[in-house]
Amino acid sequence: RQEEHVSWKIEGNLPFKIRFDQGSKNPFESECKTESGKDGELRCRVKSKNVQRGEYKYSVHVFSCIPAVSKIRIY
């Protein structure tokens, strides 16, 4: 857990939302609203050292596009 933050950026600076709707709990701090700013970028901090290690599945929602399913791994 060298880096306690995860960042996302969508090409073209499109706004997007991250949703943990694939069966995984949200491993990020409550301040992370999981919605990008107008610059199409989102940065979230992992809750704490007590967050369980493993893969967290989520979907990325961009206006007028089919959501993409992805995952992150927390070590």
mmJSON file of the N, C-alpha and C atoms, coordinates in Angstrom:
{"data_MODEL":{"atom_site":{
"group_PDB":["ATOM","ATOM","ATOM","ATOM","ATOM","ATOM","ATOM","ATOM","ATOM","ATOM","ATOM","ATOM","ATOM","ATOM","ATOM","ATOM","ATOM","ATOM","ATOM","ATOM","ATOM","ATOM","ATOM","ATOM","ATOM","ATOM","ATOM","ATOM","ATOM","ATOM","ATOM","ATOM","ATOM","ATOM","ATOM","ATOM","ATOM","ATOM","ATOM","ATOM","ATOM","ATOM","ATOM","ATOM","ATOM","ATOM","ATOM","ATOM","ATOM","ATOM","ATOM","ATOM","ATOM","ATOM","ATOM","ATOM","ATOM","ATOM","ATOM","ATOM","ATOM","ATOM","ATOM","ATOM","ATOM","ATOM","ATOM","ATOM","ATOM","ATOM","ATOM","ATOM","ATOM","ATOM","ATOM","ATOM","ATOM","ATOM","ATOM","ATOM","ATOM","ATOM","ATOM","ATOM","ATOM","ATOM","ATOM","ATOM","ATOM","ATOM","ATOM","ATOM","ATOM","ATOM","ATOM","ATOM","ATOM","ATOM","ATOM","ATOM","ATOM","ATOM","ATOM","ATOM","ATOM","ATOM","ATOM","ATOM","ATOM","ATOM","ATOM","ATOM","ATOM","ATOM","ATOM","ATOM","ATOM","ATOM","ATOM","ATOM","ATOM","ATOM","ATOM","ATOM","ATOM","ATOM","ATOM","ATOM","ATOM","ATOM","ATOM","ATOM","ATOM","ATOM","ATOM","ATOM","ATOM","ATOM","ATOM","ATOM","ATOM","ATOM","ATOM","ATOM","ATOM","ATOM","ATOM","ATOM","ATOM","ATOM","ATOM","ATOM","ATOM","ATOM","ATOM","ATOM","ATOM","ATOM","ATOM","ATOM","ATOM","ATOM","ATOM","ATOM","ATOM","ATOM","ATOM","ATOM","ATOM","ATOM","ATOM","ATOM","ATOM","ATOM","ATOM","ATOM","ATOM","ATOM","ATOM","ATOM","ATOM","ATOM","ATOM","ATOM","ATOM","ATOM","ATOM","ATOM","ATOM","ATOM","ATOM","ATOM","ATOM","ATOM","ATOM","ATOM","ATOM","ATOM","ATOM","ATOM","ATOM","ATOM","ATOM","ATOM","ATOM","ATOM","ATOM","ATOM","ATOM","ATOM","ATOM","ATOM","ATOM","ATOM","ATOM","ATOM","ATOM","ATOM","ATOM","ATOM","ATOM","ATOM","ATOM","ATOM","ATOM"],
"id":[1,2,3,4,5,6,7,8,9,10,11,12,13,14,15,16,17,18,19,20,21,22,23,24,25,26,27,28,29,30,31,32,33,34,35,36,37,38,39,40,41,42,43,44,45,46,47,48,49,50,51,52,53,54,55,56,57,58,59,60,61,62,63,64,65,66,67,68,69,70,71,72,73,74,75,76,77,78,79,80,81,82,83,84,85,86,87,88,89,90,91,92,93,94,95,96,97,98,99,100,101,102,103,104,105,106,107,108,109,110,111,112,113,114,115,116,117,118,119,120,121,122,123,124,125,126,127,128,129,130,131,132,133,134,135,136,137,138,139,140,141,142,143,144,145,146,147,148,149,150,151,152,153,154,155,156,157,158,159,160,161,162,163,164,165,166,167,168,169,170,171,172,173,174,175,176,177,178,179,180,181,182,183,184,185,186,187,188,189,190,191,192,193,194,195,196,197,198,199,200,201,202,203,204,205,206,207,208,209,210,211,212,213,214,215,216,217,218,219,220,221,222,223,224,225],
"type_symbol":["N","C","C","N","C","C","N","C","C","N","C","C","N","C","C","N","C","C","N","C","C","N","C","C","N","C","C","N","C","C","N","C","C","N","C","C","N","C","C","N","C","C","N","C","C","N","C","C","N","C","C","N","C","C","N","C","C","N","C","C","N","C","C","N","C","C","N","C","C","N","C","C","N","C","C","N","C","C","N","C","C","N","C","C","N","C","C","N","C","C","N","C","C","N","C","C","N","C","C","N","C","C","N","C","C","N","C","C","N","C","C","N","C","C","N","C","C","N","C","C","N","C","C","N","C","C","N","C","C","N","C","C","N","C","C","N","C","C","N","C","C","N","C","C","N","C","C","N","C","C","N","C","C","N","C","C","N","C","C","N","C","C","N","C","C","N","C","C","N","C","C","N","C","C","N","C","C","N","C","C","N","C","C","N","C","C","N","C","C","N","C","C","N","C","C","N","C","C","N","C","C","N","C","C","N","C","C","N","C","C","N","C","C","N","C","C","N","C","C","N","C","C","N","C","C"],
"label_atom_id":["N","CA","C","N","CA","C","N","CA","C","N","CA","C","N","CA","C","N","CA","C","N","CA","C","N","CA","C","N","CA","C","N","CA","C","N","CA","C","N","CA","C","N","CA","C","N","CA","C","N","CA","C","N","CA","C","N","CA","C","N","CA","C","N","CA","C","N","CA","C","N","CA","C","N","CA","C","N","CA","C","N","CA","C","N","CA","C","N","CA","C","N","CA","C","N","CA","C","N","CA","C","N","CA","C","N","CA","C","N","CA","C","N","CA","C","N","CA","C","N","CA","C","N","CA","C","N","CA","C","N","CA","C","N","CA","C","N","CA","C","N","CA","C","N","CA","C","N","CA","C","N","CA","C","N","CA","C","N","CA","C","N","CA","C","N","CA","C","N","CA","C","N","CA","C","N","CA","C","N","CA","C","N","CA","C","N","CA","C","N","CA","C","N","CA","C","N","CA","C","N","CA","C","N","CA","C","N","CA","C","N","CA","C","N","CA","C","N","CA","C","N","CA","C","N","CA","C","N","CA","C","N","CA","C","N","CA","C","N","CA","C","N","CA","C","N","CA","C","N","CA","C","N","CA","C","N","CA","C","N","CA","C"],
"label_alt_id":[null,null,null,null,null,null,null,null,null,null,null,null,null,null,null,null,null,null,null,null,null,null,null,null,null,null,null,null,null,null,null,null,null,null,null,null,null,null,null,null,null,null,null,null,null,null,null,null,null,null,null,null,null,null,null,null,null,null,null,null,null,null,null,null,null,null,null,null,null,null,null,null,null,null,null,null,null,null,null,null,null,null,null,null,null,null,null,null,null,null,null,null,null,null,null,null,null,null,null,null,null,null,null,null,null,null,null,null,null,null,null,null,null,null,null,null,null,null,null,null,null,null,null,null,null,null,null,null,null,null,null,null,null,null,null,null,null,null,null,null,null,null,null,null,null,null,null,null,null,null,null,null,null,null,null,null,null,null,null,null,null,null,null,null,null,null,null,null,null,null,null,null,null,null,null,null,null,null,null,null,null,null,null,null,null,null,null,null,null,null,null,null,null,null,null,null,null,null,null,null,null,null,null,null,null,null,null,null,null,null,null,null,null,null,null,null,null,null,null,null,null,null,null,null,null],
"label_comp_id":["ARG","ARG","ARG","GLN","GLN","GLN","GLU","GLU","GLU","GLU","GLU","GLU","HIS","HIS","HIS","VAL","VAL","VAL","SER","SER","SER","TRP","TRP","TRP","LYS","LYS","LYS","ILE","ILE","ILE","GLU","GLU","GLU","GLY","GLY","GLY","ASN","ASN","ASN","LEU","LEU","LEU","PRO","PRO","PRO","PHE","PHE","PHE","LYS","LYS","LYS","ILE","ILE","ILE","ARG","ARG","ARG","PHE","PHE","PHE","ASP","ASP","ASP","GLN","GLN","GLN","GLY","GLY","GLY","SER","SER","SER","LYS","LYS","LYS","ASN","ASN","ASN","PRO","PRO","PRO","PHE","PHE","PHE","GLU","GLU","GLU","SER","SER","SER","GLU","GLU","GLU","CYS","CYS","CYS","LYS","LYS","LYS","THR","THR","THR","GLU","GLU","GLU","SER","SER","SER","GLY","GLY","GLY","LYS","LYS","LYS","ASP","ASP","ASP","GLY","GLY","GLY","GLU","GLU","GLU","LEU","LEU","LEU","ARG","ARG","ARG","CYS","CYS","CYS","ARG","ARG","ARG","VAL","VAL","VAL","LYS","LYS","LYS","SER","SER","SER","LYS","LYS","LYS","ASN","ASN","ASN","VAL","VAL","VAL","GLN","GLN","GLN","ARG","ARG","ARG","GLY","GLY","GLY","GLU","GLU","GLU","TYR","TYR","TYR","LYS","LYS","LYS","TYR","TYR","TYR","SER","SER","SER","VAL","VAL","VAL","HIS","HIS","HIS","VAL","VAL","VAL","PHE","PHE","PHE","SER","SER","SER","CYS","CYS","CYS","ILE","ILE","ILE","PRO","PRO","PRO","ALA","ALA","ALA","VAL","VAL","VAL","SER","SER","SER","LYS","LYS","LYS","ILE","ILE","ILE","ARG","ARG","ARG","ILE","ILE","ILE","TYR","TYR","TYR"],
"label_asym_id":["A","A","A","A","A","A","A","A","A","A","A","A","A","A","A","A","A","A","A","A","A","A","A","A","A","A","A","A","A","A","A","A","A","A","A","A","A","A","A","A","A","A","A","A","A","A","A","A","A","A","A","A","A","A","A","A","A","A","A","A","A","A","A","A","A","A","A","A","A","A","A","A","A","A","A","A","A","A","A","A","A","A","A","A","A","A","A","A","A","A","A","A","A","A","A","A","A","A","A","A","A","A","A","A","A","A","A","A","A","A","A","A","A","A","A","A","A","A","A","A","A","A","A","A","A","A","A","A","A","A","A","A","A","A","A","A","A","A","A","A","A","A","A","A","A","A","A","A","A","A","A","A","A","A","A","A","A","A","A","A","A","A","A","A","A","A","A","A","A","A","A","A","A","A","A","A","A","A","A","A","A","A","A","A","A","A","A","A","A","A","A","A","A","A","A","A","A","A","A","A","A","A","A","A","A","A","A","A","A","A","A","A","A","A","A","A","A","A","A","A","A","A","A","A","A"],
"label_entity_id":["1","1","1","1","1","1","1","1","1","1","1","1","1","1","1","1","1","1","1","1","1","1","1","1","1","1","1","1","1","1","1","1","1","1","1","1","1","1","1","1","1","1","1","1","1","1","1","1","1","1","1","1","1","1","1","1","1","1","1","1","1","1","1","1","1","1","1","1","1","1","1","1","1","1","1","1","1","1","1","1","1","1","1","1","1","1","1","1","1","1","1","1","1","1","1","1","1","1","1","1","1","1","1","1","1","1","1","1","1","1","1","1","1","1","1","1","1","1","1","1","1","1","1","1","1","1","1","1","1","1","1","1","1","1","1","1","1","1","1","1","1","1","1","1","1","1","1","1","1","1","1","1","1","1","1","1","1","1","1","1","1","1","1","1","1","1","1","1","1","1","1","1","1","1","1","1","1","1","1","1","1","1","1","1","1","1","1","1","1","1","1","1","1","1","1","1","1","1","1","1","1","1","1","1","1","1","1","1","1","1","1","1","1","1","1","1","1","1","1","1","1","1","1","1","1"],
"label_seq_id":[1,1,1,2,2,2,3,3,3,4,4,4,5,5,5,6,6,6,7,7,7,8,8,8,9,9,9,10,10,10,11,11,11,12,12,12,13,13,13,14,14,14,15,15,15,16,16,16,17,17,17,18,18,18,19,19,19,20,20,20,21,21,21,22,22,22,23,23,23,24,24,24,25,25,25,26,26,26,27,27,27,28,28,28,29,29,29,30,30,30,31,31,31,32,32,32,33,33,33,34,34,34,35,35,35,36,36,36,37,37,37,38,38,38,39,39,39,40,40,40,41,41,41,42,42,42,43,43,43,44,44,44,45,45,45,46,46,46,47,47,47,48,48,48,49,49,49,50,50,50,51,51,51,52,52,52,53,53,53,54,54,54,55,55,55,56,56,56,57,57,57,58,58,58,59,59,59,60,60,60,61,61,61,62,62,62,63,63,63,64,64,64,65,65,65,66,66,66,67,67,67,68,68,68,69,69,69,70,70,70,71,71,71,72,72,72,73,73,73,74,74,74,75,75,75],
"pdbx_PDB_ins_code":[null,null,null,null,null,null,null,null,null,null,null,null,null,null,null,null,null,null,null,null,null,null,null,null,null,null,null,null,null,null,null,null,null,null,null,null,null,null,null,null,null,null,null,null,null,null,null,null,null,null,null,null,null,null,null,null,null,null,null,null,null,null,null,null,null,null,null,null,null,null,null,null,null,null,null,null,null,null,null,null,null,null,null,null,null,null,null,null,null,null,null,null,null,null,null,null,null,null,null,null,null,null,null,null,null,null,null,null,null,null,null,null,null,null,null,null,null,null,null,null,null,null,null,null,null,null,null,null,null,null,null,null,null,null,null,null,null,null,null,null,null,null,null,null,null,null,null,null,null,null,null,null,null,null,null,null,null,null,null,null,null,null,null,null,null,null,null,null,null,null,null,null,null,null,null,null,null,null,null,null,null,null,null,null,null,null,null,null,null,null,null,null,null,null,null,null,null,null,null,null,null,null,null,null,null,null,null,null,null,null,null,null,null,null,null,null,null,null,null,null,null,null,null,null,null],
"Cartn_x":[0.848,0.0,0.896,1.743,2.642,1.882,0.903,0.1,-1.287,-1.741,-3.036,-4.157,-3.839,-4.835,-4.939,-6.104,-6.323,-6.875,-6.375,-6.837,-7.379,-8.419,-8.989,-9.048,-8.867,-9.012,-9.584,-10.595,-11.242,-10.706,-10.312,-9.825,-10.918,-10.56,-11.521,-12.138,-11.656,-12.136,-13.636,-14.212,-15.636,-15.921,-17.02,-17.382,-17.87,-17.626,-18.009,-18.269,-18.857,-19.112,-18.562,-18.041,-17.602,-18.665,-19.159,-20.17,-19.715,-19.746,-19.407,-20.678,-21.094,-22.342,-22.075,-20.853,-20.474,-20.22,-20.78,-20.646,-19.529,-18.77,-17.686,-18.102,-17.591,-17.813,-16.906,-17.297,-16.498,-15.331,-14.076,-12.925,-12.396,-13.111,-12.596,-13.254,-12.571,-13.073,-14.428,-15.245,-16.582,-16.535,-15.427,-15.313,-15.248,-14.864,-14.779,-16.189,-16.744,-18.119,-18.209,-17.091,-16.986,-17.57,-17.522,-17.962,-16.862,-16.474,-15.37,-15.785,-14.787,-15.033,-15.227,-15.33,-15.526,-14.32,-13.176,-11.953,-11.844,-12.864,-12.847,-11.846,-11.551,-10.57,-11.145,-10.782,-11.259,-10.106,-9.95,-8.9,-9.528,-9.333,-9.918,-8.857,-9.071,-8.156,-8.756,-7.924,-8.35,-8.686,-9.761,-10.291,-9.242,-8.591,-7.606,-6.81,-5.874,-5.08,-5.915,-7.106,-7.975,-8.817,-8.729,-9.461,-8.876,-9.742,-9.298,-8.56,-7.45,-6.691,-7.498,-7.268,-7.932,-8.431,-9.246,-9.787,-11.169,-11.394,-12.67,-13.221,-14.383,-14.997,-15.958,-15.988,-16.852,-17.208,-18.096,-18.408,-18.177,-17.834,-17.572,-18.719,-19.405,-20.565,-20.226,-20.284,-20.062,-21.352,-21.793,-23.042,-23.129,-24.243,-24.597,-23.725,-23.034,-22.235,-22.676,-22.451,-22.71,-21.651,-22.053,-21.054,-19.993,-18.766,-17.646,-17.38,-17.122,-16.801,-15.281,-14.796,-13.357,-13.104,-11.827,-11.488,-10.148,-9.969,-8.69,-8.235,-6.955,-6.407,-5.753,-6.131,-5.534,-4.633,-3.373,-2.375,-2.2],
"Cartn_y":[-1.175,0.0,1.24,1.324,2.472,3.748,3.647,4.806,4.632,5.573,5.464,6.11,6.6,7.227,6.472,6.537,5.995,7.142,7.289,8.353,7.774,8.411,8.062,9.318,9.165,10.279,9.728,10.391,9.986,10.858,10.231,10.97,11.911,13.108,14.101,14.89,14.677,15.395,15.28,14.121,13.902,13.607,14.157,13.813,12.369,11.715,10.319,10.023,8.858,8.396,6.985,6.69,5.349,4.791,3.586,2.958,1.556,1.275,-0.062,-0.899,-1.274,-2.012,-3.402,-3.887,-5.196,-6.201,-5.927,-6.856,-6.527,-5.473,-5.083,-3.87,-3.812,-2.633,-1.509,-0.275,0.89,1.01,0.887,0.94,2.349,3.387,4.754,5.558,6.619,7.532,8.095,8.448,8.978,10.314,11.062,12.347,12.148,10.958,10.671,10.387,11.313,11.193,10.311,9.8,8.924,9.549,10.86,11.573,12.553,12.515,13.366,14.828,15.672,17.09,17.387,18.652,19.065,18.739,18.514,18.201,16.72,15.919,14.5,13.705,14.18,13.502,13.279,12.156,11.791,11.176,11.562,11.013,10.681,9.453,9.0,8.392,8.551,7.999,6.715,5.676,4.422,4.698,4.088,4.373,4.283,3.164,2.996,1.726,1.487,0.268,-0.971,-0.801,-1.923,-2.389,-1.683,-2.108,-3.432,-4.378,-5.715,-5.687,-6.395,-6.511,-7.32,-7.059,-7.838,-6.977,-7.575,-6.879,-6.312,-5.093,-4.412,-4.1,-4.663,-4.47,-3.287,-2.519,-1.343,-1.099,-0.147,0.246,1.74,2.125,3.521,3.98,5.039,5.552,6.909,6.973,8.205,8.492,9.737,10.118,9.57,8.991,8.441,7.264,6.598,5.418,4.244,3.051,1.855,1.797,1.543,1.488,0.424,0.757,-0.174,-0.779,-2.066,-2.753,-2.84,-2.533,-2.576,-3.03,-3.07,-3.454,-2.829,-2.688,-2.229,-3.286,-3.32,-4.258,-3.424,-3.733,-3.068,-4.09,-3.705,-4.584,-4.292],
"Cartn_z":[0.0,0.0,0.0,-0.962,-1.034,-1.369,-2.231,-2.633,-2.042,-1.263,-0.612,-1.426,-2.616,-3.477,-4.804,-5.397,-6.737,-7.569,-8.794,-9.686,-10.975,-11.492,-12.788,-13.639,-14.939,-15.871,-17.164,-17.684,-18.924,-20.061,-21.136,-22.294,-22.786,-23.129,-23.594,-22.455,-21.23,-20.049,-19.836,-20.148,-19.946,-18.478,-17.933,-16.554,-16.476,-15.338,-15.171,-13.702,-13.443,-12.082,-11.932,-10.753,-10.395,-9.453,-9.749,-8.893,-8.516,-7.235,-6.75,-6.757,-7.95,-8.169,-8.743,-8.576,-9.11,-7.983,-6.801,-5.685,-4.702,-4.952,-4.045,-3.219,-1.981,-1.148,-1.632,-1.322,-1.674,-0.689,-1.156,-0.252,0.007,-0.454,-0.366,0.745,1.159,2.187,1.779,2.753,2.473,1.745,1.865,1.159,-0.356,-0.79,-2.219,-2.724,-3.446,-3.931,-5.172,-5.626,-6.795,-8.055,-8.129,-9.328,-9.709,-10.983,-11.43,-11.467,-11.512,-11.698,-13.176,-13.496,-14.887,-15.759,-15.13,-15.872,-16.226,-15.853,-16.183,-15.378,-14.152,-13.314,-11.918,-11.318,-9.981,-9.214,-7.95,-7.093,-5.749,-5.293,-4.038,-3.136,-1.853,-0.848,-0.284,-0.148,0.451,1.918,2.425,3.767,4.863,5.007,6.075,5.821,6.694,6.573,6.846,7.412,7.723,6.53,5.396,4.202,3.746,3.508,3.124,1.788,1.714,0.47,-0.529,-1.813,-2.845,-3.982,-4.828,-5.989,-5.66,-6.118,-5.947,-7.334,-7.63,-8.946,-8.899,-9.98,-10.073,-11.525,-11.759,-13.136,-13.288,-14.508,-14.85,-15.746,-15.326,-16.059,-16.669,-17.992,-18.732,-19.491,-19.472,-20.117,-21.534,-21.866,-23.185,-23.635,-22.697,-23.033,-22.162,-22.657,-21.859,-20.769,-19.504,-18.427,-18.684,-18.322,-18.441,-17.074,-17.013,-15.767,-15.645,-14.455,-14.223,-12.788,-12.397,-11.029,-10.642,-9.353,-8.798,-7.806,-7.56,-6.572,-5.477,-4.256,-3.099,-2.407,-2.202,-1.613,-0.145],
"occupancy":[1.0,1.0,1.0,1.0,1.0,1.0,1.0,1.0,1.0,1.0,1.0,1.0,1.0,1.0,1.0,1.0,1.0,1.0,1.0,1.0,1.0,1.0,1.0,1.0,1.0,1.0,1.0,1.0,1.0,1.0,1.0,1.0,1.0,1.0,1.0,1.0,1.0,1.0,1.0,1.0,1.0,1.0,1.0,1.0,1.0,1.0,1.0,1.0,1.0,1.0,1.0,1.0,1.0,1.0,1.0,1.0,1.0,1.0,1.0,1.0,1.0,1.0,1.0,1.0,1.0,1.0,1.0,1.0,1.0,1.0,1.0,1.0,1.0,1.0,1.0,1.0,1.0,1.0,1.0,1.0,1.0,1.0,1.0,1.0,1.0,1.0,1.0,1.0,1.0,1.0,1.0,1.0,1.0,1.0,1.0,1.0,1.0,1.0,1.0,1.0,1.0,1.0,1.0,1.0,1.0,1.0,1.0,1.0,1.0,1.0,1.0,1.0,1.0,1.0,1.0,1.0,1.0,1.0,1.0,1.0,1.0,1.0,1.0,1.0,1.0,1.0,1.0,1.0,1.0,1.0,1.0,1.0,1.0,1.0,1.0,1.0,1.0,1.0,1.0,1.0,1.0,1.0,1.0,1.0,1.0,1.0,1.0,1.0,1.0,1.0,1.0,1.0,1.0,1.0,1.0,1.0,1.0,1.0,1.0,1.0,1.0,1.0,1.0,1.0,1.0,1.0,1.0,1.0,1.0,1.0,1.0,1.0,1.0,1.0,1.0,1.0,1.0,1.0,1.0,1.0,1.0,1.0,1.0,1.0,1.0,1.0,1.0,1.0,1.0,1.0,1.0,1.0,1.0,1.0,1.0,1.0,1.0,1.0,1.0,1.0,1.0,1.0,1.0,1.0,1.0,1.0,1.0,1.0,1.0,1.0,1.0,1.0,1.0,1.0,1.0,1.0,1.0,1.0,1.0,1.0,1.0,1.0,1.0,1.0,1.0],
"B_iso_or_equiv":[0.0,0.0,0.0,0.0,0.0,0.0,0.0,0.0,0.0,0.0,0.0,0.0,0.0,0.0,0.0,0.0,0.0,0.0,0.0,0.0,0.0,0.0,0.0,0.0,0.0,0.0,0.0,0.0,0.0,0.0,0.0,0.0,0.0,0.0,0.0,0.0,0.0,0.0,0.0,0.0,0.0,0.0,0.0,0.0,0.0,0.0,0.0,0.0,0.0,0.0,0.0,0.0,0.0,0.0,0.0,0.0,0.0,0.0,0.0,0.0,0.0,0.0,0.0,0.0,0.0,0.0,0.0,0.0,0.0,0.0,0.0,0.0,0.0,0.0,0.0,0.0,0.0,0.0,0.0,0.0,0.0,0.0,0.0,0.0,0.0,0.0,0.0,0.0,0.0,0.0,0.0,0.0,0.0,0.0,0.0,0.0,0.0,0.0,0.0,0.0,0.0,0.0,0.0,0.0,0.0,0.0,0.0,0.0,0.0,0.0,0.0,0.0,0.0,0.0,0.0,0.0,0.0,0.0,0.0,0.0,0.0,0.0,0.0,0.0,0.0,0.0,0.0,0.0,0.0,0.0,0.0,0.0,0.0,0.0,0.0,0.0,0.0,0.0,0.0,0.0,0.0,0.0,0.0,0.0,0.0,0.0,0.0,0.0,0.0,0.0,0.0,0.0,0.0,0.0,0.0,0.0,0.0,0.0,0.0,0.0,0.0,0.0,0.0,0.0,0.0,0.0,0.0,0.0,0.0,0.0,0.0,0.0,0.0,0.0,0.0,0.0,0.0,0.0,0.0,0.0,0.0,0.0,0.0,0.0,0.0,0.0,0.0,0.0,0.0,0.0,0.0,0.0,0.0,0.0,0.0,0.0,0.0,0.0,0.0,0.0,0.0,0.0,0.0,0.0,0.0,0.0,0.0,0.0,0.0,0.0,0.0,0.0,0.0,0.0,0.0,0.0,0.0,0.0,0.0,0.0,0.0,0.0,0.0,0.0,0.0],
"pdbx_formal_charge":[null,null,null,null,null,null,null,null,null,null,null,null,null,null,null,null,null,null,null,null,null,null,null,null,null,null,null,null,null,null,null,null,null,null,null,null,null,null,null,null,null,null,null,null,null,null,null,null,null,null,null,null,null,null,null,null,null,null,null,null,null,null,null,null,null,null,null,null,null,null,null,null,null,null,null,null,null,null,null,null,null,null,null,null,null,null,null,null,null,null,null,null,null,null,null,null,null,null,null,null,null,null,null,null,null,null,null,null,null,null,null,null,null,null,null,null,null,null,null,null,null,null,null,null,null,null,null,null,null,null,null,null,null,null,null,null,null,null,null,null,null,null,null,null,null,null,null,null,null,null,null,null,null,null,null,null,null,null,null,null,null,null,null,null,null,null,null,null,null,null,null,null,null,null,null,null,null,null,null,null,null,null,null,null,null,null,null,null,null,null,null,null,null,null,null,null,null,null,null,null,null,null,null,null,null,null,null,null,null,null,null,null,null,null,null,null,null,null,null,null,null,null,null,null,null],
"auth_seq_id":[1,1,1,2,2,2,3,3,3,4,4,4,5,5,5,6,6,6,7,7,7,8,8,8,9,9,9,10,10,10,11,11,11,12,12,12,13,13,13,14,14,14,15,15,15,16,16,16,17,17,17,18,18,18,19,19,19,20,20,20,21,21,21,22,22,22,23,23,23,24,24,24,25,25,25,26,26,26,27,27,27,28,28,28,29,29,29,30,30,30,31,31,31,32,32,32,33,33,33,34,34,34,35,35,35,36,36,36,37,37,37,38,38,38,39,39,39,40,40,40,41,41,41,42,42,42,43,43,43,44,44,44,45,45,45,46,46,46,47,47,47,48,48,48,49,49,49,50,50,50,51,51,51,52,52,52,53,53,53,54,54,54,55,55,55,56,56,56,57,57,57,58,58,58,59,59,59,60,60,60,61,61,61,62,62,62,63,63,63,64,64,64,65,65,65,66,66,66,67,67,67,68,68,68,69,69,69,70,70,70,71,71,71,72,72,72,73,73,73,74,74,74,75,75,75],
"auth_comp_id":["ARG","ARG","ARG","GLN","GLN","GLN","GLU","GLU","GLU","GLU","GLU","GLU","HIS","HIS","HIS","VAL","VAL","VAL","SER","SER","SER","TRP","TRP","TRP","LYS","LYS","LYS","ILE","ILE","ILE","GLU","GLU","GLU","GLY","GLY","GLY","ASN","ASN","ASN","LEU","LEU","LEU","PRO","PRO","PRO","PHE","PHE","PHE","LYS","LYS","LYS","ILE","ILE","ILE","ARG","ARG","ARG","PHE","PHE","PHE","ASP","ASP","ASP","GLN","GLN","GLN","GLY","GLY","GLY","SER","SER","SER","LYS","LYS","LYS","ASN","ASN","ASN","PRO","PRO","PRO","PHE","PHE","PHE","GLU","GLU","GLU","SER","SER","SER","GLU","GLU","GLU","CYS","CYS","CYS","LYS","LYS","LYS","THR","THR","THR","GLU","GLU","GLU","SER","SER","SER","GLY","GLY","GLY","LYS","LYS","LYS","ASP","ASP","ASP","GLY","GLY","GLY","GLU","GLU","GLU","LEU","LEU","LEU","ARG","ARG","ARG","CYS","CYS","CYS","ARG","ARG","ARG","VAL","VAL","VAL","LYS","LYS","LYS","SER","SER","SER","LYS","LYS","LYS","ASN","ASN","ASN","VAL","VAL","VAL","GLN","GLN","GLN","ARG","ARG","ARG","GLY","GLY","GLY","GLU","GLU","GLU","TYR","TYR","TYR","LYS","LYS","LYS","TYR","TYR","TYR","SER","SER","SER","VAL","VAL","VAL","HIS","HIS","HIS","VAL","VAL","VAL","PHE","PHE","PHE","SER","SER","SER","CYS","CYS","CYS","ILE","ILE","ILE","PRO","PRO","PRO","ALA","ALA","ALA","VAL","VAL","VAL","SER","SER","SER","LYS","LYS","LYS","ILE","ILE","ILE","ARG","ARG","ARG","ILE","ILE","ILE","TYR","TYR","TYR"],
"auth_asym_id":["A","A","A","A","A","A","A","A","A","A","A","A","A","A","A","A","A","A","A","A","A","A","A","A","A","A","A","A","A","A","A","A","A","A","A","A","A","A","A","A","A","A","A","A","A","A","A","A","A","A","A","A","A","A","A","A","A","A","A","A","A","A","A","A","A","A","A","A","A","A","A","A","A","A","A","A","A","A","A","A","A","A","A","A","A","A","A","A","A","A","A","A","A","A","A","A","A","A","A","A","A","A","A","A","A","A","A","A","A","A","A","A","A","A","A","A","A","A","A","A","A","A","A","A","A","A","A","A","A","A","A","A","A","A","A","A","A","A","A","A","A","A","A","A","A","A","A","A","A","A","A","A","A","A","A","A","A","A","A","A","A","A","A","A","A","A","A","A","A","A","A","A","A","A","A","A","A","A","A","A","A","A","A","A","A","A","A","A","A","A","A","A","A","A","A","A","A","A","A","A","A","A","A","A","A","A","A","A","A","A","A","A","A","A","A","A","A","A","A","A","A","A","A","A","A"],
"auth_atom_id":["N","CA","C","N","CA","C","N","CA","C","N","CA","C","N","CA","C","N","CA","C","N","CA","C","N","CA","C","N","CA","C","N","CA","C","N","CA","C","N","CA","C","N","CA","C","N","CA","C","N","CA","C","N","CA","C","N","CA","C","N","CA","C","N","CA","C","N","CA","C","N","CA","C","N","CA","C","N","CA","C","N","CA","C","N","CA","C","N","CA","C","N","CA","C","N","CA","C","N","CA","C","N","CA","C","N","CA","C","N","CA","C","N","CA","C","N","CA","C","N","CA","C","N","CA","C","N","CA","C","N","CA","C","N","CA","C","N","CA","C","N","CA","C","N","CA","C","N","CA","C","N","CA","C","N","CA","C","N","CA","C","N","CA","C","N","CA","C","N","CA","C","N","CA","C","N","CA","C","N","CA","C","N","CA","C","N","CA","C","N","CA","C","N","CA","C","N","CA","C","N","CA","C","N","CA","C","N","CA","C","N","CA","C","N","CA","C","N","CA","C","N","CA","C","N","CA","C","N","CA","C","N","CA","C","N","CA","C","N","CA","C","N","CA","C","N","CA","C","N","CA","C","N","CA","C","N","CA","C","N","CA","C"],
"pdbx_PDB_model_num":[1,1,1,1,1,1,1,1,1,1,1,1,1,1,1,1,1,1,1,1,1,1,1,1,1,1,1,1,1,1,1,1,1,1,1,1,1,1,1,1,1,1,1,1,1,1,1,1,1,1,1,1,1,1,1,1,1,1,1,1,1,1,1,1,1,1,1,1,1,1,1,1,1,1,1,1,1,1,1,1,1,1,1,1,1,1,1,1,1,1,1,1,1,1,1,1,1,1,1,1,1,1,1,1,1,1,1,1,1,1,1,1,1,1,1,1,1,1,1,1,1,1,1,1,1,1,1,1,1,1,1,1,1,1,1,1,1,1,1,1,1,1,1,1,1,1,1,1,1,1,1,1,1,1,1,1,1,1,1,1,1,1,1,1,1,1,1,1,1,1,1,1,1,1,1,1,1,1,1,1,1,1,1,1,1,1,1,1,1,1,1,1,1,1,1,1,1,1,1,1,1,1,1,1,1,1,1,1,1,1,1,1,1,1,1,1,1,1,1,1,1,1,1,1,1]
}}}
